């Protein structure tokens, strides 16, 4: 009888001991996991895209640069932008620059050009003006980028919902904005035979003018810059254009 009374008591003691032992061991296992996680996080460093060297730039072709921009835009759309060590790139770029391309973009703050193409410090030249049109200063900048600094691509980047294009369509007049919008008027006048409503309230018409403004700018770059025209003829550069989709972030290339 005594033996039978002790067995349940002994069993309870053993159970308590086991449970206590497990409880004491769990924090140790948890701490080990935390340490491992901490070590793993410490090992993760930003992916460093090195600043382009002249030798690397020389080996690139215009088609390869265009492909790189397309791939970068795909990453932007997918939300997988390259992690960069900008502090290191700043130091690396201090002594020189050998960008792949020069991009003419609108002034619009919703079009972050470097991010749109997933480019870092020293990767691209960016010229910005409301309505992404060319003028003497921008042509000179493009000639510097390509003829002097070795860029392989000229990219004219328009975008949807462009206030400058809307202003040109509606004939807005306000200070220096009036003269600025005159640069976009050729794209509006290109559709003089269009039968629909020719105001900024007509999305179809606005879309047509935005694309034509890019194509017209490309044409005038070739006409007004013999240097760039000859470089393109020799296959040293390409001159292309596209339109940025404000909803998706995607850049659609335009057929010329």
N, C-alpha and C positions, 0 to 999 in steps of 0.2 A: 504494500500500500504506500509505504513511504517512497519507494522507487517510482511508482506511478505519479505521485504528486511532484516529484522532482523533475521528471521529464518535461512536463509542460513548462515548468519554471526555467529549466535549462534551455529549452527551445526559445522561450521569450528572450532570454538573455543573449543567446546567439543571434537572434533576429535583430535585436537592438544594436548589438555590436556591428553586425554587417551593415545595417542601415547607416549607422554613425560613421563607419569607415568609408562608405561610398560618398556620404555627404562631404567628408573631409577631403576626399580625393578629387571631387568635381572642380573645386576652385583651382586646383593645381593644373588640371587639364585645360580649364578655361584660360588661365594665365598664359599657358604655353601657346594656345591658339592666338591669343592677343599679341604675344611677342612675335610669332611668325607673321601675322598680318602686318604688324608694324614694320618688320624687316622687309616685307614685300613692297609695301608702300614706299619705303625709303629707297628701294632699288629702281622705282619707276621715275624716269627723268623725261623732260620734254624732248620730243623728236626734233633733232636739229637739222634744218635744211641749210646747208652751207651757202654762203653768198657766192654767186657765180663768178668764176674767174674768166679772164680773157680767153684762155685756151679752151675752156668749156663753151664759151659763147661762140668762138670761131667754128666749132664743130657742129653747131646747131644749124638746121635748115629752116626756112620759113614754115614749111609744112609741119615740121616737128614742134616748132613753137606754138603753132595754131592748135595742134593736138594737145599739147600741155595745157593750154588755156581751156580747151574743151573739157579735159579731164578734171581740171581744177574747178570748173563750174559745176560739174557733176557732183563733186564732193561738197560744194557749197549747198547745192539743192538737197543733198542727202543729209546734211548736218554733220559731216565728218571732216571738217577742216583740219589741216595739218597743225599739230602743236609745234610752236616755234620758240626757240630761245632768242627773243628779240634783243636782249642785252648783249649777247654774244654776236649777233648779226650786226648790230650797230658798230661794234668794235672792228669786225671783219671788213665792213664796207667803208670804213673811214678813209682808207688810202686810195680808193678807186671804185668805179662802178661799171658794170658790163651787163645792163639789162637785156632781157630777151625781146621786149616789145615796147611800143609806145601806144597808149590808148587815149583816144579823145572821147571824153565822156561829158554828159550834162553836169551842171552844177548841183543837181538834185541830191539832197542829203540822204535819200532813201536808196541810193545806188552806191554802196561802198565798194569801189572798184577792186581794190586789192583782195578783199574778201570774196567778191563775186567770182574771181578766178583763182582763189586760194593761192595768192602770191605773197611773198614776204619782202623784207627789206632788200633793196638792190635788184629786185626781179623785173620791175616794169617802170617805165616812165608814164606819168598820168597828167594829161592836160585837161582842164575842166573849164567849161563855159556854158551858160544857160542855152540849151538848144543844140549843143554839140556840133557847132559849125566851125569851119576853118576861117582863119584870117591870116594876115601877114605874120603876126607874132607866133601863132600856132604852127604855121607852115615852117617858119624858121626853127622852131623847137623840134618839130618832127625831123627836119633835115639834120639837126644836131644829133638827135637820138639815133638816127640810122647811119648817116654818112660819117659822123665823127665818133659816136660811142658804140656803133656796131649792132644796134638792134635789128632784128630780122623780120619784124611784123609791125604794120600800122593797122590799128583796129579802131574803127569809128563805132562807138557804142551809144545807140539811142535807147529810149525806154518808154514804156507805156505811161499814160497819165502825165505827160510832159506839159508843165505849165507854160513853158516858152512856146511850144508848138500851139497850144490852145490860144495863147495871146496873139500869135501871128495869124491864126485862122480868123479870130474875131476882130483883128485890126486894133488892138489895144495901143493907146498912145499915152505915155507917161515918162517924162524926163528922158534920160539916156536909154531907157528901155525901148523907146520907139525906134531908135537907130539900130539897137541890137536885134530887134525882131525882124528888121528889114532883111537880115541875113537868112531868115527862115522862109521869107515870102516866096522865093522861087519854088519851094516844095508845095506851097499852097496853090500857086498859079499853075503848076504842072497839071492840075486836075480841073482846069477851067471848063472842060466839057462834061464834068461830072453832073449827073442829073439829080442827085439827092441833095439833102440839106447840107450846105457848106458852112456849118458852124461847129463850135466845140461841143455842142449838145448831141451831135451825131457821132457815136462811137466808131462806126465804119469809116467815116471820112477822116476822123482823127487818126485812126490806125494807118490809113493809107498815107497820110501826110508825114507821120512819124517815120515810116519806112522810107518814103521818098526823100525825106530830109537827110537820112543816112546815106542813101545811094547818091544823092546830088552832091553831098559833101565829098564823097569818094571821088566822084568825077572831077570836081574842082581841085582836089588835091593833085590829081594827075595833070590837070591843065596848068595850074599855077605853080607847080614845083617840078621843073625839068629834072632836077636832081633825083627826086623820088620816082618819077616816071621812068627814068633811065635805069635806076637801080632795080625797079620791078621788072623792066624789060630784060635785064641781064640775069634775073632769077636770084638776086641778092636779097630781095625783100618781097613780101606780099602786102597788098592793101585790101583789107576786107572790112565788113561791117555786120552788125547784128543789133537786135532789139532785146532789151531786158524785160522779162515778164515780172511785173510788180507783185503778182499773186504767188508765183512759184519760185522766183529767183533764177529761173532758167534763161539763158541767152540763146535766142534763135538766130542762126546765121542767115543772112540775106543773099539770095542769088543775084548775081550781077549780069 
